[in-house]
């Protein structure tokens, strides 16, 4: 029995660089529809950059017409300023999706790694290699933000209807 079609846009938010990846499951096949990055001008104010990011994400959503949007949940490590900027970018992405009438799902970095690679502490290179293999790509998506966004989309697609995947995502990659 084949699965129902699903189109997911995965977003790896950032104020300077936001990765995106749109994948569609048609039956048992998964294909990449679009992938890349949205960049904002570092010379502009934060508010101008957020407005630019919002417009670009809204355009992406309008062009791709996804069923849902999956976003990487902000992870605060050491640099609080970076975390603040990423949080702002994430909020803008969620706003664009919500205003388009789309449901937004958030996944922690460790959940994405656990669901895509079966290892919540996988390296960036391992995630990139798994994304390349699982999507049947000829080369690793570049820049890394693109691969991360495709991993987020795959994470959501895999965890839809999968109770274990949903629990793993809810607990940050830990069961």
C-alpha positions as CSV (number, residue, x, y, z in Angstrom):
1,X,0.0,0.0,0.0
2,X,1.4,3.4,-0.9
3,X,1.4,6.4,1.3
4,X,-0.6,9.5,0.6
5,X,1.1,12.3,-1.2
6,X,2.8,14.9,1.0
7,X,4.8,18.1,0.2
8,X,7.0,19.4,3.0
9,X,9.2,22.5,3.1
10,X,12.0,22.1,5.6
11,X,13.6,25.3,6.9
12,X,16.9,25.8,8.7
13,X,16.4,29.3,9.9
14,X,19.1,32.0,10.3
15,X,19.2,35.7,9.9
16,X,22.1,35.7,7.5
17,X,21.5,32.4,5.7
18,X,18.2,30.4,5.8
19,X,18.3,27.0,4.2
20,X,15.2,25.5,2.6
21,X,14.3,22.2,1.0
22,X,11.0,21.2,-0.5
23,X,10.4,17.5,-0.9
24,X,7.4,15.6,-2.1
25,X,6.4,12.0,-1.3
26,X,4.3,10.6,-4.1
27,X,3.3,7.1,-3.2
28,X,6.5,5.5,-2.0
29,X,8.8,7.8,-3.9
30,X,10.4,11.0,-2.5
31,X,11.7,13.7,-4.7
32,X,13.4,17.1,-4.2
33,X,11.4,19.9,-5.8
34,X,13.5,22.9,-4.6
35,X,16.5,23.4,-2.3
36,X,18.8,26.3,-1.6
37,X,19.4,29.2,0.7
38,X,17.9,32.6,1.3
39,X,20.5,35.2,2.2
40,X,20.0,38.6,3.8
41,X,22.3,41.6,3.4
42,X,24.5,41.9,6.5
43,X,24.7,45.7,5.9
44,X,21.0,46.2,6.5
45,X,19.3,46.5,9.9
46,X,18.0,43.5,11.6
47,X,14.4,44.6,11.0
48,X,15.1,45.1,7.3
49,X,16.7,41.7,7.1
50,X,13.7,40.1,8.8
51,X,11.3,41.8,6.4
52,X,13.4,40.6,3.5
53,X,13.4,37.0,4.9
54,X,9.7,37.1,5.4
55,X,9.1,38.2,1.8
56,X,11.4,35.5,0.4
57,X,9.8,32.8,2.6
58,X,6.3,33.9,1.6
59,X,7.3,33.8,-2.0
60,X,8.8,30.3,-1.6
61,X,5.6,29.1,0.1
62,X,3.5,30.6,-2.7
63,X,5.6,29.0,-5.4
64,X,6.0,25.6,-3.9
65,X,2.5,25.3,-2.2
66,X,3.5,22.8,0.5
67,X,1.2,20.9,2.7
68,X,3.2,21.7,5.9
69,X,6.4,23.5,6.9
70,X,9.0,21.9,9.2
71,X,11.4,24.2,11.0
72,X,14.5,23.4,13.1
73,X,13.9,24.4,16.7
74,X,16.3,27.0,18.0
75,X,19.1,25.5,20.0
76,X,20.9,27.9,22.5
77,X,24.5,26.9,23.0
78,X,26.9,29.6,24.0
79,X,26.3,32.5,21.8
80,X,23.0,34.1,23.0
81,X,23.2,36.8,20.3
82,X,23.3,34.2,17.6
83,X,20.4,32.3,19.3
84,X,18.4,35.5,19.4
85,X,18.9,36.2,15.7
86,X,18.0,32.6,14.8
87,X,14.9,32.8,17.0
88,X,13.8,36.0,15.2
89,X,14.4,34.4,11.8
90,X,12.5,31.3,13.0
91,X,9.5,33.4,14.1
92,X,9.4,35.2,10.8
93,X,9.4,31.8,9.0
94,X,6.6,30.5,11.2
95,X,4.6,33.7,10.6
96,X,4.9,33.4,6.9
97,X,3.7,29.8,7.0
98,X,0.9,30.6,9.4
99,X,-0.3,33.5,7.3
100,X,-0.4,31.1,4.3
101,X,-2.6,28.8,6.4
102,X,0.0,26.1,6.9
103,X,0.7,24.1,10.0
104,X,4.2,24.4,11.3
105,X,6.2,21.6,13.0
106,X,9.4,22.2,15.0
107,X,12.1,19.6,15.4
108,X,15.2,19.9,17.6
109,X,18.6,19.4,15.9
110,X,19.1,16.1,17.8
111,X,15.6,14.8,16.7
112,X,16.4,15.6,13.1
113,X,19.7,13.7,13.4
114,X,18.0,10.8,15.2
115,X,15.2,10.4,12.7
116,X,17.3,10.9,9.5
117,X,20.4,9.0,10.5
118,X,19.3,6.9,13.5
119,X,21.9,8.7,15.6
120,X,20.9,11.8,17.6
121,X,24.6,12.8,17.9
122,X,25.5,12.3,14.2
123,X,27.9,14.7,12.7
124,X,27.0,17.3,10.1
125,X,28.8,15.2,7.5
126,X,26.9,12.1,8.4
127,X,23.6,14.0,8.1
128,X,24.7,15.4,4.7
129,X,25.6,11.9,3.5
130,X,22.4,10.4,4.6
131,X,20.3,13.1,3.0
132,X,22.2,12.6,-0.2
133,X,21.7,8.9,-0.2
134,X,18.0,8.9,0.9
135,X,17.0,11.5,-1.6
136,X,19.1,9.9,-4.4
137,X,21.1,13.0,-5.1
138,X,24.3,12.9,-7.2
139,X,26.2,15.1,-4.8
140,X,25.9,16.5,-1.2
141,X,23.6,19.5,-1.1
142,X,25.6,22.7,-0.7
143,X,25.8,24.9,1.3
144,X,25.3,22.9,4.5
145,X,22.2,25.0,5.4
146,X,20.5,23.4,2.3
147,X,21.3,19.9,3.4
148,X,20.1,20.7,6.9
149,X,16.8,22.0,5.5
150,X,16.3,18.8,3.4
151,X,17.1,16.8,6.6
152,X,14.4,18.7,8.5
153,X,11.9,18.0,5.7
154,X,12.8,14.3,5.7
155,X,12.5,14.2,9.5
156,X,9.0,15.5,9.3
157,X,8.0,13.2,6.5
158,X,9.4,10.2,8.2
159,X,7.8,11.0,11.6
160,X,4.3,11.7,10.1
161,X,2.1,8.8,11.1
162,X,5.0,7.2,12.9
163,X,4.3,7.2,16.7
164,X,8.0,6.4,17.5
165,X,9.2,9.3,15.3
166,X,6.7,11.7,16.9
167,X,7.9,10.7,20.4
168,X,11.6,11.0,19.3
169,X,11.0,14.5,17.9
170,X,9.0,15.6,21.0
171,X,11.9,14.5,23.2
172,X,14.7,16.1,21.3
173,X,16.0,12.9,19.7
174,X,15.7,10.8,22.8
175,X,13.2,8.0,23.3
